[in-house]
């Protein structure tokens, strides 16, 4: 350090390093985008250099947040769509009114996209129907996407364009809800996004760039300097789109891009390997696999799931398996164990995404198999009331058992699953440390974890999940200078105050990219 004149020094800070050999510091030195030192006392500033010095005035400096599971383009699209989330609407009439207002701003026949409705939080306590949406605009096709991303409602015009009628059979794994007695589609569709590919026109390049601009600003304002895109439809063409976004500087956070398992062959044919890194902070991550039980049976089948996992494994790819129900989680564990075979060491750190229902015997199996769990603590805050009202009593004790997972030694990372919920990691840390819902109700308070554990999940834990713990996730020399300055120390304030903590400044690769 003494022979180097760093580009930037942040000093007079309460630094939480997440580095066991030096848990706390008061200054951090950065040179050419990398951390070159951290310590206590006065920083060693070399004479004759051009070092920029920022006085943090006692604020708390932490590693940049890493959202280990989100959907970049879907979140960008949601920022352009009509906001129908619980924060914006409280009834179906509110949804109709917001869609009606957008319809007068666009040409006839233009698709209207609504995002984020949640039937549980609507006054009517039901999903809207095609006829509800027809009242908003019969001349514009409308797609209203549920907060989960797994359900949507189309109006009559959109159903006609999608050729969904009384006699239309639902695709495998998908559900077309029908009116009792008549058999007419109500407009509610479950797990049918793929079915509508080519029906709903994609966003234009200009719209994508506008949405990505808003997404990028939101990430930086929340202190998110790394993201892992877990979209199951990710293919080679979309990879190239991300390359263009990164090359043009439109997407600041470092991106780990998961390959949809059904498209893995495209990347292999191009000679891509797991961890392949293009320039500008874009690298290829796990093979994403969806395991669902929407229709009551496993999809894909046990045999097909094992083939998908085994194919990724033998080609050197980590897998990231979406599994929510306990039965799906168990099948995911079985498929990973099948792929690993007699080798008990899970060197590819295969991961299960969500792992929402996880009874004790599965916690033990996860720990024995070395499987990483990527969880979403923010769901407890934003959907806690629904869980308490709707999750069966015999399954509720298994819901997001983060403390049990941590105590068993299961590696844990955290993400948002945006646009399902807001990306805010602070709210996720609050939820993990308090298990409180938005209304204040406690969701299995026995599963709380310490604030430092929660902070680890959103930083070093997420870096570990994507094989980046040697370059990211903690504040120590040799790692990327991704940092966040907070107005309070989450480890010392009253836990109820955590949700009110504000990001003051975000540093990505040594550059101050956001100040608030």
Order of alpha helices (4+ residues) and beta strands (2+ residues): beta-beta-beta-beta-beta-beta-beta-beta-alpha-beta-alpha-beta-alpha-beta-beta-alpha-beta-beta-alpha-beta-alpha-beta-alpha-beta-beta-alpha-beta-alpha-beta-alpha-beta-alpha-alpha-alpha-beta-alpha-alpha-alpha-beta-beta-beta
